[in-house]
């Protein structure tokens, strides 16, 4: 069982990616927050689903710098918080 499976019902967005930046897990809260059903997200590139400046290079850098685990949150005013 993957970490994402353990966190499926957690009160936080969980998105799990493979080495190619393809979504392998997308929990219920991710579906609500990003308005994309899990069935539509799994198997797609995170670069397409959650675009960031710099595309795939930025995603890879974030994950590499964070040791493979990138955690962020948005406060009630919509400002991004990185841990």
C-alpha positions as CSV (number, residue, x, y, z in Angstrom):
1,X,0.0,0.0,0.0
2,X,1.4,3.4,-1.0
3,X,1.5,6.4,1.2
4,X,-1.1,8.0,-1.1
5,X,-3.4,5.1,-0.5
6,X,-3.1,5.4,3.2
7,X,-4.0,9.1,2.9
8,X,-6.9,8.7,0.6
9,X,-9.5,10.1,3.0
10,X,-7.1,12.6,4.8
11,X,-8.2,16.2,5.1
12,X,-5.3,17.3,2.8
13,X,-4.6,17.1,-0.9
14,X,-2.5,14.1,-1.8
15,X,-1.0,13.8,-5.3
16,X,1.5,11.0,-6.0
17,X,3.7,11.0,-9.0
18,X,6.0,8.5,-10.7
19,X,9.5,9.3,-12.0
20,X,8.0,10.6,-15.2
21,X,5.8,13.1,-13.4
22,X,2.7,11.1,-14.2
23,X,0.0,11.1,-11.5
24,X,-0.3,7.7,-9.9
25,X,-2.7,8.7,-7.1
26,X,-5.1,11.6,-6.6
27,X,-7.2,11.7,-3.5
28,X,-10.7,12.9,-2.9
29,X,-9.7,16.3,-1.7
30,X,-7.4,16.8,-4.7
31,X,-10.4,16.1,-6.9
32,X,-12.5,18.7,-5.1
33,X,-9.8,21.4,-4.9
34,X,-8.6,21.0,-8.5
35,X,-12.0,20.1,-9.9
36,X,-10.6,17.0,-11.6
37,X,-11.8,13.5,-10.8
38,X,-9.3,11.0,-9.7
39,X,-10.2,8.8,-12.7
40,X,-9.4,11.7,-15.0
41,X,-6.1,12.7,-13.2
42,X,-4.4,9.3,-12.7
43,X,-2.3,8.5,-15.7
44,X,-1.9,12.2,-16.8
45,X,1.1,14.4,-16.4
46,X,1.1,16.7,-13.4
47,X,2.6,19.3,-15.8
48,X,-0.7,19.4,-17.6
49,X,-2.9,19.2,-14.5
50,X,-1.1,21.6,-12.3
51,X,0.9,23.9,-14.5
52,X,3.8,26.0,-13.0
53,X,6.2,28.4,-14.6
54,X,9.0,26.3,-16.1
55,X,6.9,23.2,-16.6
56,X,8.4,19.8,-16.1
57,X,11.8,21.3,-15.1
58,X,10.3,23.2,-12.2
59,X,8.4,20.1,-11.0
60,X,11.5,18.0,-11.2
61,X,13.6,20.6,-9.4
62,X,11.0,20.9,-6.6
63,X,10.8,17.2,-6.1
64,X,14.6,16.7,-6.3
65,X,15.3,19.6,-3.8
66,X,12.7,18.1,-1.4
67,X,14.0,14.6,-1.6
68,X,11.0,13.4,-3.5
69,X,8.4,14.8,-1.2
70,X,7.1,18.2,-1.9
71,X,4.5,19.6,0.5
72,X,2.7,22.9,0.2
73,X,-0.4,24.5,1.5
74,X,-2.5,27.5,0.7
75,X,-3.7,29.8,3.6
76,X,-7.2,31.2,3.8
77,X,-6.2,34.2,1.7
78,X,-4.9,32.0,-1.1
79,X,-1.2,32.7,-0.4
80,X,1.0,29.6,-1.0
81,X,2.9,28.3,2.0
82,X,5.8,25.9,1.4
83,X,7.1,23.6,4.1
